[in-house]
Amino acid sequence: EVLSTLQDDSMDLCVADPPYPGLKGGTRIDFDRGVAGRSESVTVGTPWGDDISPLADAWRVARFGMFVFCSHHFAATVPTVIDAKPISLVTWYKRNAMPSANNVPQYESEFIWAFKKCPGLDWRKLRGLYDIPMLQAGCMADERFCIDGRAVHPAQKPVDLVTNLLKIGGASVLDPYCGTGTTLASAKALGITAIGIEIEEKYCEIAAKRLSQEVLRFE
């Protein structure tokens, strides 16, 4: 609904981290019932319908280019939804990823498609691999938002990771799935105008509070 109100090519760059379709409900360890206690979890994307079709509208709004976070489960689908040829598939290596609880490989990587629409960004500043730890919850939490030791958002990205993406340039950035506002916070620190769209009110409140804090810029 919000995307449809934005004009074509009105934002220089788009950074999208949509709900991941194709994931299965896994098993999480519930420490409140002891190490042996386990309970079934739903996928990250399920509550929002796992719909990535709005990416096409976000691409319409993007002027110079777009980043899309994804997993291997639907990486091949993203270019078909946007109907554009990517220029890079960036790997985010999470060296601190949790070991697999089921009989599947340990997933230590997520991916980021990079799409170029027209000249205007310095793509030479983009790397093919970023070795940045995933955010920790519980007693190890620093940047991640938690309540009673539990992560508030299941897919909060590190500011360092998004900041590296934004270094390719552009005076404005759109995040159509802004969550707790990581892209917006990174943009604010870099002096970039940003628009964030989020369907969950509780995440909007966190993002708004996060952005109300002053940012000290050191050259």
C-alpha positions as CSV (number, residue, x, y, z in Angstrom):
1,E,0.0,0.0,0.0
2,V,2.8,2.4,0.8
3,L,5.0,1.4,-2.1
4,S,2.3,2.2,-4.5
5,T,2.3,5.9,-3.4
6,L,6.0,6.3,-4.3
7,Q,7.0,7.6,-7.7
8,D,9.1,5.7,-10.2
9,D,12.8,6.1,-9.7
10,S,12.3,8.3,-6.7
11,M,14.8,6.7,-4.4
12,D,18.4,6.2,-5.4
13,L,18.9,2.8,-3.8
14,C,16.7,0.1,-2.2
15,V,17.8,-2.4,0.5
16,A,15.2,-5.1,1.0
17,D,15.2,-7.9,3.5
18,P,11.8,-9.7,2.9
19,P,10.4,-12.6,4.9
20,Y,12.2,-15.7,3.7
21,P,9.9,-18.2,1.9
22,G,10.7,-21.8,1.6
23,L,12.0,-22.3,5.1
24,K,10.6,-25.1,7.3
25,G,9.6,-24.9,10.9
26,G,12.6,-26.0,12.9
27,T,13.3,-27.0,16.5
28,R,14.5,-24.5,19.1
29,I,16.0,-25.3,22.5
30,D,13.9,-24.0,25.3
31,F,16.3,-23.4,28.2
32,D,13.4,-22.6,30.6
33,R,12.7,-26.3,30.7
34,G,16.3,-27.4,30.8
35,V,18.8,-28.3,28.1
36,A,16.7,-31.3,26.9
37,G,13.5,-29.3,26.5
38,R,12.6,-28.5,22.9
39,S,9.6,-27.0,21.2
40,E,8.6,-26.5,17.6
41,S,8.9,-23.1,16.0
42,V,7.3,-21.6,12.9
43,T,9.3,-20.1,10.1
44,V,10.4,-16.5,10.1
45,G,8.3,-15.6,7.1
46,T,5.1,-17.5,7.9
47,P,3.3,-14.7,9.9
48,W,3.5,-12.4,6.9
49,G,2.6,-14.8,4.2
50,D,6.1,-15.4,2.7
51,D,5.2,-13.0,-0.1
52,I,8.1,-11.4,-2.0
53,S,6.1,-10.0,-4.9
54,P,6.3,-6.4,-3.5
55,L,10.0,-6.6,-4.5
56,A,8.9,-5.8,-8.1
57,D,7.3,-2.6,-6.9
58,A,10.4,-1.7,-4.8
59,W,12.5,-2.1,-8.0
60,R,10.2,0.3,-9.8
61,V,10.9,2.9,-7.1
62,A,14.7,2.4,-7.1
63,R,16.6,4.7,-9.4
64,F,20.1,3.3,-9.5
65,G,20.0,-0.2,-7.9
66,M,18.8,-2.6,-5.3
67,F,20.0,-5.1,-2.7
68,V,17.8,-8.1,-1.7
69,F,18.7,-10.4,1.2
70,C,17.9,-14.0,0.7
71,S,18.7,-17.6,1.7
72,H,19.5,-20.5,-0.7
73,H,15.9,-21.6,-0.4
74,F,14.7,-18.9,-2.7
75,A,17.8,-17.2,-4.2
76,A,16.9,-18.3,-7.7
77,T,13.5,-16.8,-7.5
78,V,14.5,-13.2,-6.6
79,P,15.8,-12.2,-10.1
80,T,12.6,-13.5,-11.7
81,V,10.4,-11.5,-9.4
82,I,12.3,-8.3,-10.1
83,D,12.7,-9.2,-13.7
84,A,16.3,-7.9,-13.8
85,K,19.7,-9.3,-14.3
86,P,21.9,-9.1,-11.1
87,I,25.5,-7.9,-11.1
88,S,26.6,-9.8,-8.0
89,L,25.5,-12.3,-5.4
90,V,27.1,-11.2,-2.1
91,T,27.8,-13.7,0.7
92,W,27.3,-12.8,4.3
93,Y,29.4,-15.3,6.3
94,K,28.1,-15.7,9.9
95,R,31.0,-17.5,11.6
96,N,29.0,-17.6,14.9
97,A,25.9,-19.3,13.4
98,M,24.3,-21.9,15.6
99,P,25.0,-25.6,14.9
100,S,22.2,-27.5,13.2
101,A,19.6,-29.1,15.5
102,N,18.3,-31.3,12.7
103,N,19.9,-33.6,10.1
104,V,20.7,-30.7,7.8
105,P,24.0,-28.8,7.1
106,Q,25.0,-25.9,9.3
107,Y,23.8,-22.8,7.6
108,E,26.6,-20.2,8.1
109,S,25.8,-18.0,5.2
110,E,23.0,-15.7,3.9
111,F,23.1,-14.0,0.5
112,I,22.4,-10.6,-0.9
113,W,21.5,-10.0,-4.6
114,A,22.9,-6.8,-6.1
115,F,20.9,-5.3,-9.0
116,K,22.1,-2.4,-11.1
117,K,19.4,-0.4,-13.0
118,C,21.5,2.5,-14.4
119,P,24.8,4.3,-13.6
120,G,25.0,6.4,-10.5
121,L,26.5,4.1,-7.8
122,D,30.1,3.1,-7.1
123,W,29.8,-0.7,-7.3
124,R,33.6,-1.0,-6.9
125,K,33.1,-0.5,-3.2
126,L,31.0,-3.6,-2.9
127,R,32.7,-6.8,-1.8
128,G,31.7,-10.3,-2.6
129,L,32.0,-11.6,0.9
130,Y,31.4,-10.0,4.3
131,D,32.6,-11.8,7.4
132,I,30.4,-10.2,10.0
133,P,29.0,-12.1,13.0
134,M,25.3,-12.4,13.3
135,L,23.7,-10.5,16.3
136,Q,23.5,-12.4,19.5
137,A,20.5,-12.5,21.9
138,G,20.4,-13.3,25.6
139,C,23.2,-12.4,27.9
140,M,25.5,-11.8,24.8
141,A,23.2,-9.2,23.3
142,D,24.7,-5.8,22.5
143,E,23.2,-4.4,19.3
144,R,20.2,-6.8,19.1
145,F,16.9,-5.7,20.7
146,C,15.8,-8.3,23.3
147,I,13.0,-8.6,25.9
148,D,13.7,-11.0,28.8
149,G,16.7,-12.3,26.9
150,R,14.8,-13.2,23.8
151,A,15.3,-11.5,20.4
152,V,12.5,-9.1,19.6
153,H,12.9,-9.5,15.8
154,P,14.0,-12.9,14.4
155,A,16.0,-11.5,11.5
156,Q,17.7,-8.3,12.7
157,K,20.8,-7.5,10.6
158,P,24.0,-6.0,11.9
159,V,24.5,-2.2,11.3
160,D,28.0,-2.9,10.1
161,L,26.7,-5.2,7.3
162,V,24.1,-2.7,6.0
163,T,26.5,0.2,6.3
164,N,28.9,-1.6,4.0
165,L,26.2,-2.0,1.4
166,L,25.2,1.7,1.6
167,K,28.8,2.8,1.0
168,I,28.3,2.4,-2.8
169,G,26.6,5.8,-2.7
170,G,23.3,7.4,-3.4
171,A,21.6,10.3,-1.6
172,S,18.4,8.3,-0.6
173,V,17.5,4.7,0.3
174,L,14.3,2.8,0.6
175,D,13.7,-0.2,2.9
176,P,10.3,-1.8,2.2
177,Y,10.8,-4.3,5.1
178,C,12.5,-2.1,7.6
179,G,11.9,-4.2,10.8
180,T,13.6,-2.5,13.7
181,G,15.2,0.1,11.5
182,T,18.7,-1.1,10.8
183,T,18.9,0.3,7.3
184,L,17.4,3.6,8.5
185,A,19.9,3.9,11.3
186,S,22.8,3.1,9.0
187,A,21.5,5.7,6.5
188,K,21.2,8.3,9.3
189,A,24.8,7.8,10.4
190,L,26.0,8.2,6.8
191,G,23.8,11.3,6.2
192,I,21.5,9.6,3.7
193,T,17.8,10.3,3.4
194,A,15.8,7.2,4.0
195,I,12.2,5.8,3.9
196,G,11.3,2.7,5.8
197,I,8.1,0.7,5.5
198,E,7.1,-1.9,8.1
199,I,3.9,-3.9,8.6
200,E,4.4,-4.8,12.3
201,E,3.6,-1.9,14.6
202,K,5.8,-3.2,17.4
203,Y,8.8,-3.0,15.1
204,C,7.9,0.5,13.9
205,E,7.9,1.6,17.5
206,I,11.4,0.2,18.0
207,A,12.6,1.8,14.8
208,A,11.2,5.2,15.7
209,K,12.7,5.2,19.1
210,R,16.1,4.0,17.7
211,L,16.1,6.9,15.1
212,S,15.2,9.5,17.7
213,Q,18.6,9.0,19.3
214,E,21.3,11.4,18.2
215,V,24.1,10.1,16.0
216,L,27.6,11.5,16.4
217,R,29.5,11.6,13.1
218,F,33.3,11.2,13.2
219,E,35.1,12.0,10.0
